[in-house]
Amino acid sequence: MKTKYSHIFEPFTVRRMTTKNRIVMTPMGTNFGEQNGEMSFRHIQYYETRAKGGTGLLIVENASVYSPQGSNGTTQLRIDQDSYIPRLSYLCETIHKQNACIAIQINHAGASAMSSRTGEQPVSASDVPSKEGGEIPRPLTVDEIHLITKKYGEAAKRAQTCGFDAVEIHAGHSYLLSQFLSPTTNHRTDEYGGSAENRARFTKEVIEEVRRQVGPFFPIFVRISAEEFVEGGNTLDDTIEYLRYFAQEVDVFDVSAGLNGSIQFQIDANYLPDGWRSYMAKRVREVYGKPCMTMGNIRNPQVAEDILSRGDADLIGMGRGLIADPEWVNKVEFGHEDLLRKCISCNVGCAGHRIGLNLPIRCTVNPSVVDGDEYKKLKVNKEANVVVIGGGTAGLEAACTAAEVGCTTFLLERSPILGGLAARISDIPDKVRMKDFPHYLINRADQLKNLFIFKNTSATVDMVKGFHPDVIVNATGSNPTLPPIKGLHELVNREDTKVADVLKMTERKNTYPKDMKGQKVAVVGGGAVGLDVMEFFTERGADVTIIEMLPVIGNGLDPVTKSDMKAKMKQYQVRQMTQTALQEVKSDRFIVKNPEGNIEEIPFDFGFICLGMRASDPVLSDLEQAYADTNVEIYNIGDSKRARRIIEGTEEGRNIIEVLKRHDFM
């Protein structure tokens, strides 16, 4: 089948490597590795799934060239000893069977390493932490720099021996080479510090050593943070200056952005537009004439095609997009764009799990990160009727999964639209990408002939009985939490007041003035929802105050969102009132108790109650009573079980398979 995206599906050749298309899986830590730094077979399956999905080139996540000193993460891959060659070789063989190319990123973490994991003080260019609150590293000696340079070369040679098609040197994102390149972390006064030429010297020597070890025919990629987006850091102009000292032996520049202190530009925040970084790759490409890869929230194939056709870049990097949908390339090539499971850039299961919690990655929209859609090969062994109550993301995932494995499935939704809370919250402009998930689920549901959807339908016990269910899924979602505080229930969401919860705020979003300079907005609740409201009104110029009972605002947020919100609150001078409790709600002010125990009035033109969500299960107890003496399982999932995040509901929806197995339908 011919595709309309001719540039995406044009082969790409560099030295002796030719990829079948221009889509590259960018290197992303997973925590799927073994404790000793070896690849696990689960890890290999994760990459194999993306290769089966049509990806042209996969770049394996960063592997340590010198452990423990340079390691990053508790299960980071290692390539600093020959003992790691056999398993990496098996990975290469597995990927090549899928007609895909594979590279590996080699790295030394420098000051981004942690002594609690390595057992030694981190090292860097200077005694400057790689992030706020990070450990103070010790500066490397010149002899140590030369030793690490040789370690990079040896690691690259091992990669070549394993059967990798290319190697990528990581010189960005606040790792060791980046720490030498950036003036924010390099305060040296010897030949490795000061001028751009000196700061680039270590990277230059590493690239030259890698070339010496791998020879003239093996491609070398180099990843850079072209814009560091921190005060005093390298700008794109600065990067263009230092690249001239080591560009000669580089075959492809992987043009990334951001440091630890600007992680929202490294692991893109959800509001950044598709392909926003491509101007950086374009500049590097124009100045140095080298092939360049760009990335940055690229989800839409037309955006990728346009970047390539304009000549901004030669390769399109996709990271989280391929975690979300390993089949992205195949779906685009063979005309199934309506079924793309696009990443919503929430950063919860990937960055949040790996960086924030040191857990293996997960995905909000893809509950089967490792093996993709393998579950579809399972089929029920006898007729099974499944009734799903609630058409939010959890209910839709459960209904689609049940239908895909052969159940006759009925979905009841009381409102006229599907998608639940995700569809409503995504009406906030900076959350619009979230809307892609319910859109995907609805399109997926439309393909299933054995899934019957009833909208504008409130479930009752008698109605459910009419479908003769074998399994009932309760996915009725949640409502905003409105505690018994004086004045709150009398004023919130009334048409004649300006006090609202987040759902009413989304309904009214088009009624708020575009220019709110001089107007006061007060938000009670400094969690994810309260911060979404803050973002909406600060961008309109309002003077915003956030009131939060906990000692910190943004408790539990992933590192990317937390960094971004911290920067925005500083930029917009948001007043942050922590350890402050709401006492009373009035039509134009909140009465609060501050940390000192004093009562304070917070006046507002618009006030918002964002105290989280609470489970809503209007029919659950009646169903449990009606089916108490039967074999029918009532499976309560998502927010109706307990108000949480989308990711938990998606996983529980997919786990309908385990319910069916439990009842011998599989």
Phi, psi and omega in degrees: 000131179283141179255151178279355182257072187295326181288323179299321187259023173272131178299157180229128181241132172221124188049241184255019177250132174234122176265150185282342177207183187260011181266126183241131171280116182285155181288127180220130177299146184234334191062028175266352183287168176282163182298332182273004179093005179269155175289137171274162178289331173297321179298315180296320178298322178303313178289322179300321179300320179289326177292317176299330181285359173104000181300135184285315181223130175249127175255113183292144182306161191301133179248138185286133178269349185200093183254151004276348188307317187260014186279152182224106181103152186286333179237035180295144175296153175235147176218029184263002177218154181295339182296344180270355184295313186303313183291321177294325177296319177298320176303311182299318178298318181297316182289320181296332177298337180266012179061034176245155174264157182217137175234171176225142179268130179251144193201154168234127188286336182060227183290351176279354172287163182234130182298332179295339179257325185265337182081010179213160180296135177298159179240158180197190175292318183219183181270048182245123178301152180279351177204163179301126180083000180285169179292148176278120180274167171260144179291140176289145171280165179297320178298321178294322177300317180294322178296313181296324176304314179295326179297321176299314180298316179296321179296318179296321179295319176299318179301318179296318179297322181294335183109009174296148181275343181196170176228144175243129176266125182272113179237029180225189168058033174067025170267183194304309182296323176297323180294332174280324182288328187272130177294346179287336183239352180251104178245023183291157178241007178264200184290356178252015180214166178098260184290164177301320180298317180291318180294333179273353188298315181300312179298318178301314181292324177297312181299317180295321178292320177299315179298320180298323184280325186263347178085183191278351189251000186259123185292138175244118172264148173229124178266131182231155169262092188293325172238122183273337175057036171228154181299126180083000182275175179293132169269176178300321177299319178297319180296316177304323180293311185283338180298332184295344181275348177218013184290336191303314185268002179275132178268322180219131172265124173267101193267096181254197184203162170087153173239185179302323182282354178225045188298338179293345176258351177267312172249096200306131173296157190292338183272350180289132187291159177305129174072021188297337183275354192298337179297331179291313179298319180302316182295313179299318181296317182293320185283319188252351177066022180258146173302142182228148174249138175237161178207183178127084178058030180278109182239326185272122182300330180293326176296315178299315179299317182294320178300315180291317183292329177285343183084017177294324182208166179257336182226147178251117177272132175232125178252276182298332178299328178271343167292315182292317181220096178300339183265015184308312185294312180298319180296321179290316183294323188254020168079033180242042182300329182294344180253016174293126176267087188284139172299138179259009176056036178281333178063023183277304185278336181269280181297318182298316181286312187284309183280315185284322188240355181061036178251163172298150183293151170226184181213133181300320186261347181235101182283357180236068186298318186285309190251009172060230186265026179300333182300335182293343178285344176282142178221146177294149183263001175200168183299137180217128176258128179239128176250124179248125180254111181114122184253034170281192184294322179294313180296319179296319178297316179297315182295314180296315181298314180300317180292321182295334178263009169109002179283147166279119193237137179237127180245124181248124180230126186286337182266171180279353181233155176261162176115341174059216185298324180299320180293328182279316180296328182289358172288342173290127189310316182285355178251013188298330181296334178300333182297338180299329183291307176299326177300314179299314182297321179294316178297320178296317179297322182296338181279348191259113185286341180259016175246119184247123187249130179240106176269168183054036186228112176272126184289140171231164179300314182297320179297315180298319179301327181297342178267000178050061187287146167263330176221136175244128177252121177261115183223057189270005168078209187213167176234158177302141177284124179232092184291165182282074179253139184308125176087344186294305185293333180285336188247332188292134173069008176283146184294336183262012177233167180247030174251126186216157167269181188291328180291318176294325178299318179294325176296324185267005192305327182278355181266346181283141181300146176291323178251110183245024179302130180091348179268149184255133176237130177242132183239122176265112182117115183253031174273197184301317183292315178300323179289327174299317179294317177305313182300317181301315187273330177295324179292344175263004175093005182288155174269110191251137172241133175249131181246122186222133180288329183284167180290341181229153173266140180083025180301129177086358178289155175293158184301326182293308181296320181298315179297318182293315181293322177300316179295320182290321179295325176290315181300316185264005177054049178289132176282124183249115181249094179269166182050040183236129186249135176288130181251324184202148178247127173242171187295338183224014180196154171255137175261122185231161173250119183277175185302334180278357180088007181270147177276135183223147177255132178245098182288153179209156167271329175221130180240143184227137178256111184231067185259028178089189184236158176231147183301143176234119182221066190298335185244358188299311183296323178295320179294317180299322179290318183293328184250019185300325185255027181238175176269005180286125178270134174256113188254108183266123188226168174066210184293338179287343173276311175194133183295119181218219181255171179300324187301319180293320179295321179297315180297316181293326176297314179295330182288005170303333178300319180292326176296315179297321177296320182299330181258020173063029173273352179221000000 
